[in-house]
Amino acid sequence: MKGTVLAVVLALGLGAPVHAQEALPYTEGMVVQVTSVDILDGEFDNYLEYLQTQYKPILEAQKKAGIILDYGVYQNQTGSDEDADLYLVVFYPNMAMLDGLRAKLDPIATQVSGQSVKQSNSAFAARGKMRNIMGTELLRELKLK
């Protein structure tokens, strides 16, 4: 069994140099994280106030630290009731920036917000009264040559 696995690994590895020499029609670019948010009825202004006073300062500090390139908040104007109301978008320079991300972000969030990680987690849960996170997607830009 071990011999078969080794043979397969070696066979796959032997093909790698040929593939690596081929010119790809793209280069890998930034990574975009898109979080879909459903805002509960009557909570739109409250949630935007949170974004302005709590979310934005933390992201500005992450940007200043070079962890993120930029961020944005986008409102969905044409969706149905099943679609997100807002999209929170964060732009990272590359996939490698996501390695050990929490260790990079927690100290910044604590410094900016004045909340411990435990307090921050409680605040996250409390925001459930204003919104539902529908999901998060991670996209990598492919720059065509």
Secondary structure, DSSP 4 states (H G I P E B T S, - for coil): -HHHHHHHHHHHHHHHHHHHHSPPSEEEEEEEEEEEEEEPTT-HHHHHHHIIIIIHHHHHHHHHTTS-SEEEEEE-SS--TTS-SEEEEEEES-GGGGTTHHHHHHHHHHHHH---HHHHHHHHHHGGGTEEEEEEEEEEEEEE-
